[in-house]
Amino acid sequence: MTGTTEHRTCDSPLVSVIITTYNGEKYIASAVDSILRQSLSDFELIVVDDCSNDATLSILREIEDSRLRVIHNERNEGIANSLNRAVAVAVGKYVAFLDHDDLSLPYRLQIQCQLLDENPEIGMVGSSCRIIDASGNLVRDAIVRCNDAELRWYLIWYNPFFHTTLMARRSAITKIRGYSSDPNYRFSEDYEMMSRLAMSYPVANLPQPLACWRTHAESASERNPIRQLCSGANISIRNVADLWRRVGEQASNETAAHAYQAMWSFQFPPRPGQEPASPEQILRAPRHLKLLECTFSSSATGLKQVGRIRAIRYYRWARRAVALALRENLALKNRMALLIDAVNLLLFAVKIR
């Protein structure tokens, strides 16, 4: 059973801000305060305490603000279930997320609401982010990609968003049935949700930093880096298999995993602990990528593909194929196959530009 304390200034605030926390006593007050001090005041703040065993709940109950709603899970439900619980009781048109150890900058809600108001087709928006240390000192600014076509393509492979900067339409999150509690995606629940949402809606990032992401030894990304990488790979493999199904290619999980490994190695540097693709896998990567990219470009709802952006992908892949063909450890026939693929990729790039 879950106990809920509700306070609300109006029946339908524009934004529902959601924070989930577990043993967040060190930072939760600062996170909440960064929302309560926003320039836009038309919001409700829903904080889900996931059965903390420290002073988190006591700290939250001491905050006196009618916009704050505190939900206490009487057993630990995990991040995905806690987020879904908050979304289920949210009433705002938009839903904004903040991690319990992070901060939102004062104009964040105002700026993101304005973008969503002016662009009704966009399903979610994030922003660049200030990286701070445990004491709140600025480490650096992390600048994000902003183009819809680029963001949606890269969401197949990894997360180009900071979840702590995310604002989405509540209707969009509801349509895709929120966050997954599948244990294969644990520690990457945000990426899993966003990669699905991006297949149905245009997405955006704002170039200016609107939040501060805190790095510290107790954070989930610091404590579980390998598990986070594995869950991210599981999501990407799922995304690849889902796209193939759109063109009738029924691939097993094993087949999709092998294809994913080859396509990742072809496009990106290897991840820590990731085995490199074999030469045989690499040879199939250009054709796999072309099939996947064409399927993505024709089936992602609302995607306004710019020919130049698509062409740049193919030019990059062609250069990569040539670079691999020049490797000394490849047999001559494999070199020739890669060079032929490079020519085909270049011809296709010219055609779609």
Order of alpha helices (4+ residues) and beta strands (2+ residues): beta-beta-alpha-beta-alpha-beta-alpha-beta-beta-alpha-beta-beta-alpha-beta-alpha-alpha-beta-alpha-alpha-alpha-alpha-alpha-alpha
